[in-house]
Amino acid sequence: MEHQKPTAGKFALNYGLILGLVMLSISVIMYVTGMALEGVQWPVFIYYILFPIIIMYGISQYKKNNANTLSIGDAMKVGLAIAIISALVYVVWIFIFNYVIDPEFTAQSMEMVKDKMLENPNMTEEQIDQSLEWMEMFSSPAAASAGWIAMSLFFGLIYSLIGGLVMRSNPS
């Protein structure tokens, strides 16, 4: 009986959705508990830990379902697709959150950051204004989404390559 190669898309969709929902859940929890407005970052580290784990697991499941064979190219396809799908799930959340759920959130967080900067006696008014200008430019939903997708692809590439090198089938 001839082996039929599975599609990378099936694995990428499943694990990409899981990874995207993990980040979305972390974001919702941070918002509901007030951690997001306070600038608390530790919950996001949970995602940073799960990101490579889920990519590697998705690649390993692909290999398992592919007669225990894996090329670096297949690992890259699966891993990058997981990364982009998870990023797109989160990007949809970013737009829904910023335009529907709490359109004032960005302004509120900018105000909190400004207050914290004003408490710093080593920062001049000019430095504060320049910092806030940069933050405003990069905190728009479009810029945040583009940055999130780019970072997901970058780290997805790295982890996919590592997974592919570690799990690849040895040529006979």
QUIGIJO-V753001 format. One record per helix or strand of 2 or more residues. SS is the DSSP state (~ for helix, > for strand). FROM is the first residue (numbers start at 1). TO is the last residue. If there is no record, write none. Layout:
BEGIN
ss->SS from->FROM to->TO
ss->SS from->FROM to->TO
END
This chain:
BEGIN
ss->~ from->8 to->33
ss->~ from->35 to->38
ss->~ from->42 to->64
ss->~ from->72 to->101
ss->~ from->105 to->119
ss->~ from->125 to->138
ss->~ from->141 to->167
END
